[in-house]
Every structure is written in structure tokens, then in C-alpha cells.
Amino acid sequence: MEPLQKLVEINLRGKKLKKCQKWVAEVAATAMELKMLPKAFDSWYSLVGEQSRDLGQLSLEKTPNEELPTTLSIWLDLVDLLQRPGFNLSECSGSYSMAEISSQFFTAAFRTDWTAQNEEIDTLRPRMDVAIAFFMRFHLDALKTSKKKSTLLKTIDALALSIVEWFPESKIPAEYLLLRSEDQDTPIELGKAKEIAARLSASHPKSPMALVFQAIECLHAGENAQVRLVLLVPDVTVLIIVNVLYLYQAREIFVEALAGYSSSSFQECALCIRVQVELASIALAARDVEGCLNRLALAKKVVADKTMMLGSEGPIPALYSEVKVQFMTAAAREYAAETDKALEHYHKAMESGDVAFTIRAAVAAAELLAGKARPQEALDIIDSVSLSEVEDERMSAAALCTRGWLQFQLGDLQQAQALLETNASKIPPTDVSVRGRTLKRLAIMYWHLGGSHQTAKTGCFGHLLQAAKLTPSDAEIFSWLGKWYQVVAKDILRAEKCFLKALSLSPTEELAGMALSDFYDLQGKYETNVKLWERVTENPETAPTWALLRLAQHLVEQNDEAAVGKLHLVLRNDPMNARYWVILAHVYQNFDKQVSAQRSYLKAIELGEESWCVRCELARIEGSLLLFDDALERIRPVVTGELSNGEPDVTVASMIYADLLFQQAKYLCAEGLYGNAAKNLKEASRMMKGLPSTSPLSGSVEACKLIGDIHCFAFYLSPDDFSSEGSSWVEFISAGRKAYEAAVLFASKGGKEAADGPDTVAAERYYDIGLSYWYEVQALSNVRGIPTSAFSGETGLDTDSSVAALKVKASTNFKLALQEDPSCSLAWNGLALVSDNLLVKQFAWTRAIQTGTSSDATWANLGMFYLSQADTVPTTASLAQKSFLQLQSMNPSNPSMWNGYAMLARRQANSTVQQRKAIEAFDCALQTGLDLDALLGLSMALLDFGASVGESITQAPEHSNEVVMFYLKKYLERDPFNGRAWHALGVAQHRLGLYTEALASYTRAASSTQAPEGLEWNTLVTKLGELSSTLKYTTEEESTLLQKIVAQINSSSSEASALQAIVQAQVLYRQAKGGEALNLLQALLAQDETQSSQSEVVALVGLSLASLLMEQFTSQATGLAAACKKRLLLSIDEAESTLTTRDYLNLRLVELHERWVGAEDTYLTRLQALSQANDGTKSSTLWTRLALAAMDSEALQASSCLAEYLRSSARQMPSLGKEMMDRNFLDALVGLFKAVLEPACLHFGWRERVEAHES
């Protein structure tokens, strides 16, 4: 290399330029062999590039040398060298610029005639194409990174234009120019672009840019084909088929172009806007909404990317613009049935300032609104644009024809006729779709004009035929043709064919479908009609609303719930139609789906449905769902007149409102809110009585029936709630009976023919009257204190003539009901209630059951009837039980069944097990609601059996004294005349320490006609309790208290003798006259030989006093103590099963006495005997007491007692209440006892003995 370089220098200094050039070429070749690429580049470049000073003389341009390769060949070698891997231009010795190298290269290339056809040129063409691609890639990459893109872009434009001129087959420059042809600052016209695309397609058929222009040419060919076909075959169907074929072909070419982007050497082809816009247009034509919107979004991104990378101006408006995107987006939204969004984009297109798009958008928006039955809004949009600025007569005519159609929809037929007739002819024949639509509309307008316009064949009929030729796929045209044949020509056969043709084109065509369905209906072809509905609704996606509605009606009549699904399809077609939601609600009601019906009605109201009928229906449904407040609030505006839409019938609404109040009253009664229920009844009564007399409903049978129901229901509420408005409870109920009688009178005036068979409706009316008389009998008897019973023949009604007369009338009306319908079980049931003869009662209830339609009330009454006779005829108890079992099989929620079971158990009240069963049965009855008999029955059972059923029952939260008091108060709200209930309430209040309230309850009980047994005693005890609670119990004041007690007792009757003696003994004891006190109690105890509760109280007091006076009066105290213990232990000795709570208390007092007097052996022996006798029972109280007693006993070894306790199986028995507390206390003591005594007992084996017993 060094000798060669020396030779170069020597020849250069000697001005031997050609020899120097040869040695330079030799250096370059040697450097290439030695892989010295920078040196090779320097040497070759010195022969062709621009050099300064002497080196510039070596250029072949200045000093030609035929012995060396041509300048272009050397340049191509340099380009190859620039592309060699590992070559870096910066490593060369000279300062080179790629831009300068590119310029010098293309200057040299321009001098070559590339059109010449010779071997040398053909050899260089591939290398030249590669070089051009290399330098174009360099310039494009530089453009992307440059901040001053404008100048560089113009340079590349000029370079690419020059290249395609002298080297036409170059690929990248041609693709570049095609890409730039869609920009506003494009260097070429469209014609030039098509020429370049044609050459590129010939040389590079798979070039993406060439394919894009091929697809565009395909679209243009389709448009030209349609224009030619319109003149030959003006059939829109043919045109559509041709258009689809060309669109499909163009789309396939576009897709192929997109697929070639990734492999193309011209990476910038991905910035082609045209392909995205055209694909969006094709997708829009195919109604591919998502595809169109996605392509438009990509086009917008490509526009931004192209501007950022190349620095070109935006695309030409004809290709892409914001207004065009808005218009296409609006059309896509319209196809997607997104009306609001479509209108929004149409408005944006109208605001763009582009006249053409403004008119197109206005017409499109108006057509959209016209299809949605919003003609006034559509007309406002058409009028908002100025047609005077429109130069295109075709576009102006289309807008005016749309305006004429809108005038027609608004009822201005004359204006519509003028606009349509004037402008229809201006629509060119090439615009087949618009022309056909306009002719159709003109024909429809002629139809509505009537007269000769409708009947003449040149009028409506002629225009329909022209429209059918242009647009034979328009179903509406054939619908109107069918209608013309049906009405004008009276040609039913052709009319039917036209309707069938319309439905074959579009199953959703409502006019044809409804007309054809009406044909079949008139001809009685119901099955054919059903098949028609089913056929056109086979596809749920396109099922027409008219057919779905009729098919749904058919399914409802067939009781087929598939009707609901059909209406869901209707709502999918038009989800904002309030009328369809109302229909759906009606269907849901028909299938008893109240919640769904409610939701559907609410949706209809939300969508603007203001019909008073809908409000009333919704209120009735909400009432059935117990949403009474919502129902009343919804219907109140109709009743008060605040809602006047649709001329509501206030009378009907008032009756529904009153019925809702009545239904809510029944619900409130079941919840125990008797006062609120009474308010509802009184308001409902006022509303019904205030109905206008002019209304036919005010004196109707239905109104009277409702008034009767409202008033008679007061029987189940508190009488006190009806005594504050000038009338009594009985009078309010009596008004119901009068209303029922008025209903019968109005029904008889109706003039209906007598029925051949039983008249169940008339029977029910007479039954209502009889029942209302029975309510009145019961209410009047309660108020007057006359004892009554529906289940026994013995009553006190005969003593009151008015009550007896009411009862006779009740019986008469029940018999009248049976005359109308002998199988009316309700009337048989009522007749049994009012009859005084036991056999008649049994027969009537049996007959009610035999009718086969008996209610559960019949079985309940029959069971109670047999139960009431059980004391006289014991075998009827089993019949009562069977009746209740039958009632249970019919309605297990009827409280009368559980009440009956409880009362059967009470008949065996001597058994603790039966006592518990009675309480449990009453509990079950109350689980079904606040039943009156269950309230009183459970309260009385707890008060009567509380001392014997055990703490597991009495200490349960639901059986506390507070709950008993609540139950009795709820009972007395409904029946304030029951002295026994007032007495029981007083006892419950006494137990809670509410002495004042208890005395008030006793006073109410005493005011009843028959004072309950033990009332005076309980009153006296409560008064004493009140005295004790009001005084501070100190020694000084004790005598004062005793004196008041004595005074209180002395003022009472002889029934208080026992209590008087007890208090007298207490006074004697405090006066240090113990002997007299003991004698007094001994005498009192000897007088009462029975086992009454009073004698037991005397024994308890006597044993306590004997214990206190044992040291002072030993003989007297011992005798009294023995008598008292005998009395207290008598019930324990006779107990058949587990001891009661009272037995345990008596046993505890005896134990305390014997501890006091030191008789440990006696009570321990008794406890051991009782514990062993009761071992294995449910209670372990005795063992617990024995263990506790043994721990502090000196006479019994603790270890022995503990062994007995630990061995007992009763220790494992569950305990409740206080018994559990004692058990826990005992277990703690045993633990302490073992811990303290264990060290001292180790030597005696105590520990082993205890552990053995425990094991």
C-alpha cells in the first residue's frame, strides 16, 4: 500500500494526472482487498467527487480517462460501499456529507440516458434502483428528525419528481409522490398521480401504494358502471348488486395493501390517509358501524402522525376533513340506532361552514327525525340552512323534497304538494334511491289528498308504480300499492299479493302486516293469522313490533307466559315507549307477577306516562305488595284533582283509594296497630260517603259492598277508637250492615234475570248481611256485658230483646243465602254460629264441610264446638283434636288450630307436661300474628302455671312479666269489656311493682258484670304492696304500716279473713304477744282443711313465726311448726314427677327452719331421700341443695355427701336460671373445699376416694 501511495504522490506532483488516476484506482482496489474500506472510499471518491486544489484535477469529470471505469460505475461502487456492514463514513480522512454525496450522485446519474436500451444500461438499472432507494431512505429519515421540515420536504419533492422523470421505474420515489398526492401541498396533480401509479403497478404490482390506487380505480369503475346502468336498467336492486361487487373488490385490494405495509421498503406507506378513509366509507356502505368508526379513528391518527413526521400540510378536503368525519360518524351512529349521537354529529357537520356538507347533514338529520315521528324538529333543521347558497340544483331539490315531506307529516298538504311536485322532477335519474323515495312520498301525499289524486291511476297509483320500478326493494311502496288495490280498486287478491310482497321484502313493514292480519281476521282465518305472526317474528333481531304485540295477545289468551318474552322484544325495538311498558305490566299482572308488573308501570311513568288509569293500577299492585304508603301517595293527586291529564274518573280513583285504606287497615290490625287501622277505616268511610251523587258508582252494588266491608271490619278493632266522633263502635258496625242491605236492594233493582242454577253472587250478598248482623250482636253483647258463646247453646242474649232480634235477623239472612245457593259453605258456617240448638250447630258445620268448598274457619269452629262440649261429652275431645288436625292440613298458619291444641292441653292442667304443651301451643299461635285468643290464652297460662312449669319456661324472654303485660294490653285494646283479662293484667302489673296501674286494672275488672274469682284478694294484696312501697320501712314506722294494713283489711269482706289473721299475728308478734300470735295461726290453719293456696300462705308465715319464737314458746312453736311442715310437704310427697318451683320454695323454707332449730339430720335425710327418688329426672336441684347443705353440716361427712353428688346422674342434667347459678356456686365450693382439705386428708386416702368417685 505504501509504495502505491508514494507513486500517487509522485505522479500528482509531476502533473501526470492520468497515471495518477490509475495509481489511485490501484490504491482503491488494494484497500478493498485489505478491507481498508475508509481508504478505499477516499480513493474512489477522489476520482468522482468534488475536491479542492490539486486533488480536484483527479476527477474524471475534469480529466477523463478511458482506461478507468465510468463515473457512474464508480459512484455505484461508492453507494455499495456506503451500504457495506461495518463501514462508517466518519472514519474516512475527508469531511463528507451524505447530503452532498447524494447531490453529487444524482448529478452524475442525471447525465445518463436511462431510456436507452443497451446492455450497459440494463446492467446498471438494478444497481441504480438500489442506490436511489438508499438515498431516498436517507432523505426521508433526515426529514423525520429535522426540525425545519418545510425546506427539506420541498427538496425531497423535487428530487422524487426528477427521479421519476429520468428513471420512471424507481419504486420509492413513486410511492413517495403517491403518498404526497393526498396532501394539500402536494407537488403533483391527481392525473399525474394516476400516471405514476399506473407505471408503479406495472413495475411493482405488489407495492402497497400501487394497490391503494388500484382499489380507488375500482371504486371509480363501480360508480361509472352505476351511471351507465341507470340509463339502461333503472332498477335500484341491480345497482345495489353492482355496487356491492365493486365495493367488495376494492375492499379486498385495500386489505392486501394494508397487509403489505410491514414488508414494504417504503415504510411511510403506513401514513396513507386515503386507504383508511376509503375503508371507512366501504364499512359505512355495508352498515358495519364499528368498522367505520374504527377506520375513522385510525384515519385521524394517521393524519396527525403524517403531519408530525413529514411536516406536510393536512389532507385535501375532498379526501379527508373534519366535517367529512363528522358526517360519516353521524351516519354510522344513525345505522346503530343511536339517534341522539347521530343528531349531535349532524349538527357539528352543519356548523362547519362547508355548504355541501351543511345541506347533506341537514337533509340527513331531518330524514332521521322524520323517521322518529319528530317532524317539527326536522323542519326546523331544514329551515336553519340557506338553500340560496347552494349551486347544485340536485342537492337543493333533495332538500326541498324533504321539506315537502315534513310539511305533509305536519298536516300542511297544500304546501307539501307544491314542494314535492315542483322538485321531484329535478332529481336526476342517476340518483335512483332519492328519486324513488320522492315518488313514493308524492304518492302517499296524493292518497291523503283524496279525490282524484287518490283514485286516478296517474295520481297515487301511477307514482307508486314508478317508485316500485326504481326501488323494487322498498317494502313500503308495495304496502301502499296493496292498500290502493284494497280500498280503491277493491281487488282483494292483488292487495293480498302486494302485502305479501311487502312482507317478503321487510317483515317489519307494519302497514302491510297489519292489513294482511286484518284480512285474515275478517275472513276468520285465525290459525293463518297466528302462523303469519309467528313467521314474521321467527328472527328475534328483526321481529316487527306489530306482529309481536298481536302474538303476545294470542299467547296471553292461551295463558302462555311466552307472551312476556315477546313484549321484551317489542321493548328492545323501542325501549323508550311508555305504552309498551304499560302493556308489559298488564301481561305481568295477568300471570300474577306483581313485582314485575310494578317495575314495568314505574318504568312507564318514568318515561312520561301520566294516565290516571296507570296510576290506579300501579297503586292497586303496590297495595297487594303491602306498599300502602307508596300506593296512597301515587293515587292521591287523582283523588284531590291535582292530576287532570286524561279527564280522570275521580269516583273510581276514590273507591280504589278507599279500598287501599281498608286493605292497609287490615294489615295494621294484624300488626297490632289498632288505632292507626281505625283512622284508616274512618277516612275510607268518609271518602266513600262523599262520592258525588251524580256518579253511577256512588249508588252501585260495588260501592255499597266496599262501605259494608269497611264498617264491619271495625269489629276487629278497638271500640275506644270509634267513640270520639259522635257515634259509637256499635253504630259504626251497624252502618256496614245497612250498606250491605243497600247492595242487595240495588242488585234487585238491576233487573237481572233469575239464574237457572244457584246464584252464588246473591248468596254472598245475603251472607254479608247475616255476618254483619252477627258482628253487631257480638259488639252489642260485649258493650252491655252479656255473656255470649258461639259454641254452646247457653247464652244471655234472651235477656236483651234488641240483641235477640239482631240474632234472628242474622239467622234469616244466612238462610236466604242458602236459598240462593245451598252449597254456600260460608252461609252454613254462619248459620251454625247463630243457632242456639247444639244439633243444628253440628249439622250446619258438617254441611258446610260436605259442600267441598269449606274454608279453614269451618274446621276451626267445628273443633272449638266439640271442645266446648268436652266437659259434658268427654268423647268430643277426640273429635275436636281430629278437627284441628284437618285444619292443620288445610292451613297450618291458622292460629285457631294452635289455640285448640292449647285448650285441649289445658283440660289436663294437673299435668306439668300438659301445662307446658298448652304454653307452647299458644306460643305457636302467636307466631302467626297477634291473635286475640292466643294473646289471652298464653297470658293466662303463664299466670296460672308459672309456678309449676319450671324456670326453663317462665324465665324465657318471651314469657317475662313485661311480655305478659304487653299481650294483655294488646288484647284489651280489642276487647276492653273482658273483666277476666283486666284481672290478669292487674296481676302482671302487680308482679312488676306497678301497684297503682294494677289497682286501676282491678277496678276495671270489678266493673264487669261478673267479677273474676280472687279479684278482691288480689286487690287487697296489691293495696298492701302499694302501702309498703310508699313508706320507709323502719322500726319506728313499722307499727304505722301495720295499722294501715289492718284498717285496709277490716274494710274488706270476709274473703280476706286469712290475710286478716296473718296481719293480726304480725301485729301481736310486734307487741311481744308471741303466744297469742302462734295460737291464732294454729287455729287458722286447723280451720282450713283444704289444700288451698291461702292455707299454704298461712303455713309459710306460720313456720317463719314459729322459727322466730321457738326459744320463748317452745311447745306452741313446735306444734305450729309441725302442722305447717305437714301442710308444706304434703304437695311434695304427692308429686308424681319433677317438683314444681313452689315445691322447691316450700322445701327451702322447711330446710331453713330445721337448720334454725338444729334438726340437721331430719332435713338432710329428707333431701337424700328425695334426691334418690328423683334421680334421673330433668332437674338436679335436689342434689345441688343436698351438696350445699352437707358442706356446712356437722352431722354428715362432706366426703360422703360429695361422693353421692358426684355419683348422681342428675349432675349431668342441664340447668337453667337460678338453678344454674346454684350449680356454678356449688362447683366453685367443691373446688375450694378440695384445695383446702386435700393436704390434711392425704393420709386418710380422701383424695383417692374423691378421684375414684369422679371417675
Secondary structure, DSSP 8 states (H G I E B T S, - for coil): -HHHHHHHHHHHHTT-HHHHHHHHHHHHHHHHHTT-HHHHHHHHHHHHS---GGGGGG-TTTS--TTS--HHHHHHHHHHHHTSTT--GGGSSS---HHHHHHHHHHHHHTS-TT--SHHHHHHHHHHHHHHHHHHHHHHHHHHH-S-HHHHHHHHHHHHHHHHHHSTT-SHHHHHHHHHTTBTT-SS-HHHHHHHHHHHHHH-TT-HHHHHHHHHHHHHHHHHHHHHHHHH---HHHHHHHHHHHHHHHHHHHHHHHHTTTT-S-GGGGG-HHHHHHHHHHHHHTT-HHHHHHHHHHHHHHHHHHHHHH----B-TTT--HHHHHHHHHHHHHHTT-HHHHHHHHHHHHTT--HHHHHHHHHHHHHHHHHTT-HHHHHHHHHTS-GGG---HHHHHHHHHHHHHHHHHTT-HHHHHHHHHHHHTTS-TT-HHHHHHHHHHHHHHHHHH-THHHHSIIIIIHHHHHHHHH-TT-HHHHHHHHHHHHHTS--HHHHHHHHHHHHHH-TT-HHHHHHHHHHHHHTT-HHHHHHHHHHHTSSTTT--HHHHHHHHHHHHHTT-THHHHHHHHHHHH-TT-HHHHHHHHHHHHHTT-HHHHHHHHHHHHHTT---HHHHHHHHHHHHHTT-HHHHHHHHHHHHHT---TT---HHHHHHHHHHHHHHHHHHHHHTT-HHHHHHHHHHHHHHHHTS-TTSTTTTSHHHHHHHHHHHHGGGGS-GGGGSSSSS-HHHHHHHHHHHHHHHHHHHHHTT----SS--HHHHHHHHHHHHHHHHHHHHHHHHHT----SSSS--SGGG-HHHHHHHHHHHHHHHHHHHH-TT-HHHHHHHHHH---HHHHHHHHHHHHHTS---HHHHHHHHHHHHHTTTTSTTHHHHHHHHHHHHHHH-TT-HHHHHHHHHHHHTTTTSHHHHHHHHHHHHHHHHT---HHHHHHHHHHHHHHTTTS-HHHHTSGGGSHHHHHHHHHHHHHH-TT-HHHHHHHHHHHHHTT-HHHHHHHHHHHHTSSS--TTHHHHHHHHHHHHHHHHS---HHHHHHHHHHHHHHHHTS-GGGHHHHHHHHHHHHHHTT-HHHHHHHHHHHHHH--S--HHHHHHHHHHHHHHHHTTTTSHHHHHHHHHHHHHHHHHHHHT--SS--HHHHHHHHHHHHHHHHTT-HHHHHHHHHHHHHHTTTSS--HHHHHHHHHHHT-SSS-HHHHHHHHHH-GGGGS---HHHHHHHHHHHHHHHHHHHHHHHHHGGGTHHHHHHHHH-
